[in-house]
Amino acid sequence: MASTALPQTMKSLLQASRKGTEVISITSPIPTPTHPDDVLIRVHTAAPCAGELLWAVNFPDSVPADKEMVPCQDLAGTVVKAPAGSKFAEGDRVYCRIEANRAGAAREYALARTTELAKIPASLGWIEAAATPLSALTAYQAVFDQGGLDPAALHGDEAARAKNGAKRVLVTGAGGGVGSWVVQLSSLAGAKAVVAVCGGKEKIESVTKLGATEVVDYTKTSIEAWAAEDPAAREVDLVIEMVGGKTLSGCWHAVKNGGDIIAINTPPEYGKPEGLKKELGKGLFFIVKPLGSNLEEIGQLIDAGKVRPVVDSVWTFDEFEKAFARLDSGHAKGKVIIKISEEADK
């Protein structure tokens, strides 16, 4: 689409106040590229992230005062205009995670950087594509870059599989967007065990199909009680933790002395139970990097049929309030998606 064919205005969602969680629908100008790596994208689908409406309050240093408060950092769409010499061209189907310090994708046109973008796998439609970036990137980087599993195992490297086969992995929030990817990637990489913490029959069935070898149903027992029944057999080498609170504290009982906790909700040390004589090899509060290069590798795995995004529900643009409510309920089984364009169902 040539720039001369662009409309003057577009529909957009906006966080009404940096200090509140109300989201409103507005009409705004089409964004204009200002950075050398900016790519203008016509958005077809976008995905909100749990807690994003509180980022400005909880993480003020990561949300600049001049940020346009458009939510939904995950997008799938079509390139309208890309920098000369980049690997993207007009008409390319792309998806990405936009860095949290810039405006999101809950609008008809959005700006992403070339380093954030990847071409959408041929096997994915717009809805599944928008469900992929944040969840898959977070899981990939937590499991491999930070958690120590060797990603070469994803492509059949036997030495890497043997290395990973010595590790037991526990993931909390296993039925959610990120958790479902941690289960899939850990299983695909050959972990000795993948322990999924979730609740409810549907989520338990889902994570088992995705590759979980053991399930802790938190509606029936705590992680602490589960681990205490047989510490020698049940303690794990690596925890990927995304819930915080009592769940994080329980993970300290489940991890081996010298094991690792990689957390995306709360720094691990904040959840250590008083008096527990156990030390971590690595305790890390982790924030995802929106790398298109990682998305490219994930896309190869998707097209090979080895992994798949999990979609909880799909909402029209006008149903955005229901979409955020579903996300905030804490019961979503995968990603919540908002359709932005009329082509979103294709």
DRENDO-1510 file (C-alpha; in Angstrom, 1 decimal, always signed):
<recs>
REC; n; res; u; v; w
REC; 1; MET; +0.0; +0.0; +0.0 .
REC; 2; ALA; +1.5; +3.3; -1.0 .
REC; 3; SER; +1.7; +6.0; +1.6 .
REC; 4; THR; -0.5; +8.3; -0.5 .
REC; 5; ALA; -3.3; +5.8; -0.1 .
REC; 6; LEU; -3.3; +6.0; +3.7 .
REC; 7; PRO; -6.3; +7.4; +5.5 .
REC; 8; GLN; -5.8; +10.6; +7.5 .
REC; 9; THR; -7.1; +9.1; +10.8 .
REC; 10; MET; -7.6; +5.7; +12.4 .
REC; 11; LYS; -9.4; +4.0; +15.2 .
REC; 12; SER; -7.3; +3.4; +18.3 .
REC; 13; LEU; -7.4; +2.3; +21.9 .
REC; 14; LEU; -5.8; +4.5; +24.5 .
REC; 15; GLN; -5.2; +4.1; +28.2 .
REC; 16; ALA; -7.1; +7.0; +29.6 .
REC; 17; SER; -4.7; +7.7; +32.4 .
REC; 18; ARG; -1.2; +6.5; +33.3 .
REC; 19; LYS; -2.5; +6.1; +36.9 .
REC; 20; GLY; -5.6; +4.1; +36.0 .
REC; 21; THR; -6.7; +1.0; +34.0 .
REC; 22; GLU; -9.5; +2.5; +32.0 .
REC; 23; VAL; -9.2; +2.0; +28.2 .
REC; 24; ILE; -11.1; +4.1; +25.8 .
REC; 25; SER; -11.7; +4.1; +22.0 .
REC; 26; ILE; -10.5; +7.2; +20.1 .
REC; 27; THR; -9.8; +8.5; +16.6 .
REC; 28; SER; -6.2; +9.5; +16.1 .
REC; 29; PRO; -3.8; +10.4; +13.3 .
REC; 30; ILE; -1.8; +7.7; +11.5 .
REC; 31; PRO; +1.6; +7.3; +13.1 .
REC; 32; THR; +4.6; +8.7; +11.2 .
REC; 33; PRO; +8.0; +6.9; +11.2 .
REC; 34; THR; +10.6; +8.9; +13.1 .
REC; 35; HIS; +13.3; +6.3; +13.7 .
REC; 36; PRO; +15.6; +4.9; +11.0 .
REC; 37; ASP; +14.4; +1.4; +11.8 .
REC; 38; ASP; +10.7; +2.2; +12.0 .
REC; 39; VAL; +8.3; +0.0; +10.0 .
REC; 40; LEU; +4.7; +1.2; +9.5 .
REC; 41; ILE; +2.3; -1.8; +9.8 .
REC; 42; ARG; -1.4; -2.2; +9.1 .
REC; 43; VAL; -2.5; -4.1; +12.2 .
REC; 44; HIS; -4.9; -7.0; +11.8 .
REC; 45; THR; -4.7; -8.5; +15.3 .
REC; 46; ALA; -3.3; -7.5; +18.6 .
REC; 47; ALA; -2.9; -9.0; +22.0 .
REC; 48; PRO; -3.0; -7.4; +25.5 .
REC; 49; CYS; -0.6; -8.4; +28.2 .
REC; 50; ALA; -1.6; -9.2; +31.8 .
REC; 51; GLY; -0.8; -6.2; +34.0 .
REC; 52; GLU; +0.2; -3.9; +31.2 .
REC; 53; LEU; -2.3; -1.2; +32.3 .
REC; 54; LEU; -0.3; -0.9; +35.6 .
REC; 55; TRP; +3.1; -0.7; +34.1 .
REC; 56; ALA; +3.3; +3.1; +34.4 .
REC; 57; VAL; +2.5; +2.8; +38.1 .
REC; 58; ASN; +4.5; -0.3; +38.9 .
REC; 59; PHE; +7.5; +0.3; +36.6 .
REC; 60; PRO; +7.7; +4.0; +36.0 .
REC; 61; ASP; +11.3; +3.9; +34.8 .
REC; 62; SER; +10.3; +1.7; +31.9 .
REC; 63; VAL; +7.4; +3.8; +30.7 .
REC; 64; PRO; +8.7; +7.2; +29.5 .
REC; 65; ALA; +6.6; +10.3; +30.3 .
REC; 66; ASP; +6.1; +10.9; +26.6 .
REC; 67; LYS; +4.9; +7.4; +25.7 .
REC; 68; GLU; +1.6; +7.4; +23.8 .
REC; 69; MET; -0.4; +5.1; +26.0 .
REC; 70; VAL; -1.7; +2.7; +23.3 .
REC; 71; PRO; -2.0; -0.8; +24.8 .
REC; 72; CYS; -1.2; -4.2; +23.3 .
REC; 73; GLN; +2.4; -4.6; +22.5 .
REC; 74; ASP; +1.9; -7.8; +20.4 .
REC; 75; LEU; +0.7; -7.5; +16.8 .
REC; 76; ALA; +0.3; -9.3; +13.6 .
REC; 77; GLY; -0.1; -7.3; +10.4 .
REC; 78; THR; +1.0; -6.2; +7.0 .
REC; 79; VAL; +4.0; -4.0; +6.2 .
REC; 80; VAL; +2.9; -0.7; +4.7 .
REC; 81; LYS; +6.3; +1.0; +4.6 .
REC; 82; ALA; +9.8; -0.3; +5.6 .
REC; 83; PRO; +13.2; +1.4; +5.6 .
REC; 84; ALA; +15.2; +1.0; +2.4 .
REC; 85; GLY; +17.7; -1.9; +2.6 .
REC; 86; SER; +15.8; -3.7; +5.4 .
REC; 87; LYS; +14.7; -7.3; +4.9 .
REC; 88; PHE; +11.0; -6.3; +5.0 .
REC; 89; ALA; +8.9; -5.0; +2.1 .
REC; 90; GLU; +5.5; -3.7; +1.5 .
REC; 91; GLY; +2.9; -6.4; +1.8 .
REC; 92; ASP; +5.0; -8.7; +4.1 .
REC; 93; ARG; +3.0; -10.6; +6.8 .
REC; 94; VAL; +4.8; -9.8; +10.0 .
REC; 95; TYR; +4.4; -10.2; +13.8 .
REC; 96; CYS; +6.3; -8.9; +16.8 .
REC; 97; ARG; +6.5; -7.7; +20.3 .
REC; 98; ILE; +6.9; -3.9; +20.4 .
REC; 99; GLU; +9.2; -2.6; +23.2 .
REC; 100; ALA; +7.1; -1.6; +26.2 .
REC; 101; ASN; +8.5; +2.0; +26.2 .
REC; 102; ARG; +6.7; +2.8; +22.9 .
REC; 103; ALA; +3.1; +2.9; +21.8 .
REC; 104; GLY; +1.4; -0.5; +21.4 .
REC; 105; ALA; -0.6; -2.0; +18.6 .
REC; 106; ALA; -4.3; -1.6; +19.6 .
REC; 107; ARG; -4.9; +0.6; +16.6 .
REC; 108; GLU; -5.2; +0.3; +12.8 .
REC; 109; TYR; -1.7; +1.3; +12.1 .
REC; 110; ALA; +1.4; +0.9; +14.3 .
REC; 111; LEU; +5.1; +1.4; +14.3 .
REC; 112; ALA; +7.6; -1.4; +15.0 .
REC; 113; ARG; +11.3; -1.7; +14.6 .
REC; 114; THR; +13.1; -3.9; +12.2 .
REC; 115; THR; +14.9; -5.7; +15.0 .
REC; 116; GLU; +11.6; -6.6; +16.6 .
REC; 117; LEU; +9.9; -8.0; +13.5 .
REC; 118; ALA; +9.8; -11.4; +11.9 .
REC; 119; LYS; +7.8; -12.8; +9.0 .
REC; 120; ILE; +4.8; -14.8; +10.1 .
REC; 121; PRO; +5.1; -18.6; +9.7 .
REC; 122; ALA; +3.1; -19.8; +6.7 .
REC; 123; SER; +1.1; -22.1; +8.9 .
REC; 124; LEU; -0.3; -19.3; +11.1 .
REC; 125; GLY; -3.3; -17.0; +10.5 .
REC; 126; TRP; -3.6; -13.5; +11.9 .
REC; 127; ILE; -5.2; -14.6; +15.2 .
REC; 128; GLU; -2.6; -17.3; +16.1 .
REC; 129; ALA; +0.2; -15.0; +15.0 .
REC; 130; ALA; -0.8; -12.2; +17.4 .
REC; 131; ALA; -0.9; -14.9; +20.2 .
REC; 132; THR; +2.7; -15.8; +19.7 .
REC; 133; PRO; +5.3; -13.0; +20.2 .
REC; 134; LEU; +5.3; -12.1; +23.9 .
REC; 135; SER; +4.5; -15.6; +25.2 .
REC; 136; ALA; +6.9; -17.4; +22.9 .
REC; 137; LEU; +9.7; -14.9; +23.3 .
REC; 138; THR; +9.4; -14.9; +27.1 .
REC; 139; ALA; +9.4; -18.6; +27.3 .
REC; 140; TYR; +12.2; -19.1; +24.9 .
REC; 141; GLN; +14.5; -16.6; +26.6 .
REC; 142; ALA; +13.6; -17.9; +30.1 .
REC; 143; VAL; +14.1; -21.5; +29.3 .
REC; 144; PHE; +17.2; -21.2; +27.1 .
REC; 145; ASP; +19.0; -17.8; +27.5 .
REC; 146; GLN; +18.4; -17.6; +31.3 .
REC; 147; GLY; +17.4; -21.1; +32.4 .
REC; 148; GLY; +20.3; -22.9; +30.9 .
REC; 149; LEU; +18.6; -25.5; +28.7 .
REC; 150; ASP; +20.5; -25.9; +25.4 .
REC; 151; PRO; +18.4; -24.8; +22.4 .
REC; 152; ALA; +20.5; -26.9; +20.0 .
REC; 153; ALA; +18.3; -29.8; +21.3 .
REC; 154; LEU; +15.3; -28.2; +19.5 .
REC; 155; HIS; +17.0; -29.2; +16.2 .
REC; 156; GLY; +18.0; -32.7; +17.2 .
REC; 157; ASP; +21.5; -32.2; +18.7 .
REC; 158; GLU; +22.0; -35.4; +20.8 .
REC; 159; ALA; +24.6; -33.9; +23.1 .
REC; 160; ALA; +22.2; -31.0; +23.9 .
REC; 161; ARG; +19.4; -33.4; +24.5 .
REC; 162; ALA; +21.5; -35.4; +26.9 .
REC; 163; LYS; +22.4; -32.3; +28.8 .
REC; 164; ASN; +18.8; -31.2; +29.0 .
REC; 165; GLY; +17.8; -34.7; +29.9 .
REC; 166; ALA; +19.4; -34.3; +33.3 .
REC; 167; LYS; +17.1; -31.4; +34.3 .
REC; 168; ARG; +13.7; -31.3; +35.9 .
REC; 169; VAL; +11.8; -28.1; +35.0 .
REC; 170; LEU; +8.8; -26.7; +36.9 .
REC; 171; VAL; +6.6; -24.0; +35.4 .
REC; 172; THR; +3.9; -22.1; +37.3 .
REC; 173; GLY; +0.9; -20.6; +35.4 .
REC; 174; ALA; +1.4; -23.4; +33.0 .
REC; 175; GLY; -2.1; -23.1; +31.5 .
REC; 176; GLY; -1.5; -19.5; +30.5 .
REC; 177; GLY; +0.1; -17.8; +27.5 .
REC; 178; VAL; +3.7; -17.9; +28.6 .
REC; 179; GLY; +3.4; -21.1; +30.6 .
REC; 180; SER; +2.0; -23.1; +27.7 .
REC; 181; TRP; +5.1; -22.2; +25.7 .
REC; 182; VAL; +7.5; -23.1; +28.5 .
REC; 183; VAL; +5.9; -26.5; +28.7 .
REC; 184; GLN; +6.2; -27.0; +24.9 .
REC; 185; LEU; +9.8; -25.8; +24.6 .
REC; 186; SER; +11.1; -27.6; +27.7 .
REC; 187; SER; +9.5; -30.8; +26.5 .
REC; 188; LEU; +10.7; -30.4; +22.9 .
REC; 189; ALA; +14.2; -29.7; +24.3 .
REC; 190; GLY; +14.3; -33.0; +26.1 .
REC; 191; ALA; +14.0; -32.0; +29.7 .
REC; 192; LYS; +14.0; -35.0; +32.1 .
REC; 193; ALA; +10.6; -33.8; +33.5 .
REC; 194; VAL; +8.3; -30.9; +32.9 .
REC; 195; VAL; +6.2; -30.2; +36.0 .
REC; 196; ALA; +3.2; -28.0; +35.2 .
REC; 197; VAL; +1.4; -26.1; +37.9 .
REC; 198; CYS; -2.1; -25.2; +37.0 .
REC; 199; GLY; -5.7; -25.7; +38.1 .
REC; 200; GLY; -8.9; -27.1; +36.6 .
REC; 201; LYS; -9.6; -30.1; +34.3 .
REC; 202; GLU; -9.3; -28.2; +31.0 .
REC; 203; LYS; -5.9; -26.7; +31.8 .
REC; 204; ILE; -4.6; -30.0; +33.1 .
REC; 205; GLU; -5.6; -31.8; +30.0 .
REC; 206; SER; -4.2; -29.0; +27.9 .
REC; 207; VAL; -0.7; -28.9; +29.5 .
REC; 208; THR; -0.5; -32.7; +29.4 .
REC; 209; LYS; -1.1; -32.6; +25.6 .
REC; 210; LEU; +1.6; -29.9; +25.3 .
REC; 211; GLY; +4.2; -32.1; +26.9 .
REC; 212; ALA; +3.9; -31.9; +30.7 .
REC; 213; THR; +5.1; -35.1; +32.4 .
REC; 214; GLU; +3.7; -34.2; +35.8 .
REC; 215; VAL; +0.9; -31.8; +36.9 .
REC; 216; VAL; +0.4; -30.0; +40.3 .
REC; 217; ASP; -3.2; -29.0; +40.6 .
REC; 218; TYR; -3.0; -26.0; +42.9 .
REC; 219; THR; -6.8; -26.2; +43.6 .
REC; 220; LYS; -6.1; -29.5; +45.4 .
REC; 221; THR; -2.6; -29.1; +46.9 .
REC; 222; SER; +0.1; -26.5; +47.3 .
REC; 223; ILE; +3.5; -26.7; +45.6 .
REC; 224; GLU; +5.1; -26.9; +49.0 .
REC; 225; ALA; +3.0; -29.9; +50.0 .
REC; 226; TRP; +3.5; -31.6; +46.7 .
REC; 227; ALA; +7.3; -31.3; +46.9 .
REC; 228; ALA; +7.4; -32.4; +50.6 .
REC; 229; GLU; +5.7; -35.8; +49.8 .
REC; 230; ASP; +8.9; -37.0; +48.1 .
REC; 231; PRO; +11.7; -34.3; +47.9 .
REC; 232; ALA; +14.3; -36.6; +46.5 .
REC; 233; ALA; +12.1; -37.4; +43.5 .
REC; 234; ARG; +10.1; -34.2; +43.1 .
REC; 235; GLU; +12.6; -31.3; +43.6 .
REC; 236; VAL; +13.5; -29.6; +40.4 .
REC; 237; ASP; +16.6; -28.0; +38.8 .
REC; 238; LEU; +14.8; -25.1; +37.2 .
REC; 239; VAL; +11.7; -23.1; +38.0 .
REC; 240; ILE; +10.1; -20.7; +35.5 .
REC; 241; GLU; +7.8; -18.7; +37.8 .
REC; 242; MET; +5.2; -16.2; +36.7 .
REC; 243; VAL; +2.6; -15.9; +39.5 .
REC; 244; GLY; +4.4; -14.5; +42.5 .
REC; 245; GLY; +3.0; -14.5; +46.1 .
REC; 246; LYS; +2.4; -17.9; +47.7 .
REC; 247; THR; +3.2; -19.6; +44.5 .
REC; 248; LEU; +6.7; -18.2; +44.4 .
REC; 249; SER; +7.2; -19.1; +48.0 .
REC; 250; GLY; +6.1; -22.7; +47.2 .
REC; 251; CYS; +8.7; -22.8; +44.4 .
REC; 252; TRP; +11.5; -22.3; +46.9 .
REC; 253; HIS; +10.4; -25.6; +48.5 .
REC; 254; ALA; +10.3; -27.3; +45.2 .
REC; 255; VAL; +13.6; -26.2; +43.8 .
REC; 256; LYS; +16.8; -28.1; +44.6 .
REC; 257; ASN; +19.4; -26.4; +46.7 .
REC; 258; GLY; +21.6; -24.7; +44.1 .
REC; 259; GLY; +18.9; -24.8; +41.6 .
REC; 260; ASP; +17.6; -21.9; +39.6 .
REC; 261; ILE; +14.4; -19.7; +39.7 .
REC; 262; ILE; +13.7; -17.5; +36.7 .
REC; 263; ALA; +10.8; -15.2; +37.5 .
REC; 264; ILE; +8.8; -12.8; +35.3 .
REC; 265; ASN; +6.4; -11.6; +38.1 .
REC; 266; THR; +8.4; -11.0; +41.2 .
REC; 267; PRO; +12.1; -11.2; +42.1 .
REC; 268; PRO; +12.8; -14.7; +43.5 .
REC; 269; GLU; +14.4; -13.4; +46.7 .
REC; 270; TYR; +11.2; -11.7; +47.7 .
REC; 271; GLY; +9.4; -15.0; +48.0 .
REC; 272; LYS; +12.0; -16.9; +50.0 .
REC; 273; PRO; +10.3; -18.4; +53.1 .
REC; 274; GLU; +11.8; -17.3; +56.4 .
REC; 275; GLY; +14.1; -19.8; +57.8 .
REC; 276; LEU; +14.5; -21.9; +54.7 .
REC; 277; LYS; +18.1; -23.0; +54.5 .
REC; 278; LYS; +18.4; -23.2; +50.7 .
REC; 279; GLU; +20.3; -21.1; +48.2 .
REC; 280; LEU; +19.8; -20.7; +44.5 .
REC; 281; GLY; +22.4; -21.1; +41.9 .
REC; 282; LYS; +20.6; -18.4; +39.9 .
REC; 283; GLY; +17.7; -16.2; +41.0 .
REC; 284; LEU; +16.6; -13.8; +38.3 .
REC; 285; PHE; +13.7; -11.4; +37.7 .
REC; 286; PHE; +13.5; -11.5; +34.0 .
REC; 287; ILE; +12.1; -9.0; +31.4 .
REC; 288; VAL; +11.7; -10.2; +27.8 .
REC; 289; LYS; +13.7; -8.7; +24.9 .
REC; 290; PRO; +11.6; -8.2; +21.8 .
REC; 291; LEU; +14.0; -9.9; +19.4 .
REC; 292; GLY; +12.8; -10.7; +15.9 .
REC; 293; SER; +15.7; -13.2; +15.5 .
REC; 294; ASN; +14.2; -15.3; +18.3 .
REC; 295; LEU; +10.8; -15.1; +16.6 .
REC; 296; GLU; +12.3; -16.4; +13.4 .
REC; 297; GLU; +13.5; -19.5; +15.1 .
REC; 298; ILE; +10.2; -20.0; +16.9 .
REC; 299; GLY; +8.5; -19.6; +13.5 .
REC; 300; GLN; +10.6; -22.4; +12.1 .
REC; 301; LEU; +9.4; -24.7; +15.0 .
REC; 302; ILE; +5.8; -23.7; +14.4 .
REC; 303; ASP; +6.0; -24.4; +10.7 .
REC; 304; ALA; +7.6; -27.8; +11.5 .
REC; 305; GLY; +4.6; -28.6; +13.6 .
REC; 306; LYS; +6.6; -28.9; +16.8 .
REC; 307; VAL; +5.0; -26.0; +18.8 .
REC; 308; ARG; +1.8; -24.0; +18.6 .
REC; 309; PRO; +0.4; -20.8; +20.2 .
REC; 310; VAL; -2.6; -21.3; +22.5 .
REC; 311; VAL; -5.5; -18.9; +22.0 .
REC; 312; ASP; -8.0; -18.4; +24.8 .
REC; 313; SER; -10.5; -16.1; +23.2 .
REC; 314; VAL; -11.0; -13.7; +20.3 .
REC; 315; TRP; -12.8; -10.3; +20.5 .
REC; 316; THR; -13.8; -7.6; +18.0 .
REC; 317; PHE; -12.3; -4.1; +18.3 .
REC; 318; ASP; -15.6; -2.9; +19.8 .
REC; 319; GLU; -15.5; -5.6; +22.5 .
REC; 320; PHE; -12.1; -4.4; +23.8 .
REC; 321; GLU; -13.5; -3.9; +27.3 .
REC; 322; LYS; -14.6; -7.6; +27.5 .
REC; 323; ALA; -11.2; -8.6; +26.2 .
REC; 324; PHE; -9.4; -6.8; +29.0 .
REC; 325; ALA; -11.9; -8.1; +31.5 .
REC; 326; ARG; -11.2; -11.7; +30.4 .
REC; 327; LEU; -7.5; -11.1; +30.7 .
REC; 328; ASP; -7.8; -9.6; +34.1 .
REC; 329; SER; -10.0; -12.5; +35.3 .
REC; 330; GLY; -6.9; -14.7; +35.6 .
REC; 331; HIS; -8.7; -17.6; +34.0 .
REC; 332; ALA; -7.6; -17.2; +30.4 .
REC; 333; LYS; -6.3; -20.5; +28.9 .
REC; 334; GLY; -3.8; -18.9; +26.5 .
REC; 335; LYS; -3.8; -15.6; +24.8 .
REC; 336; VAL; -6.7; -13.1; +24.5 .
REC; 337; ILE; -6.8; -11.6; +21.0 .
REC; 338; ILE; -8.4; -8.4; +19.7 .
REC; 339; LYS; -9.3; -8.2; +16.0 .
REC; 340; ILE; -8.4; -4.8; +14.6 .
REC; 341; SER; -9.1; -5.2; +10.9 .
REC; 342; GLU; -11.8; -6.8; +8.8 .
REC; 343; GLU; -9.2; -9.3; +7.5 .
REC; 344; ALA; -8.4; -10.6; +10.9 .
REC; 345; ASP; -10.3; -13.8; +10.5 .
REC; 346; LYS; -8.3; -14.8; +7.4 .
</recs>
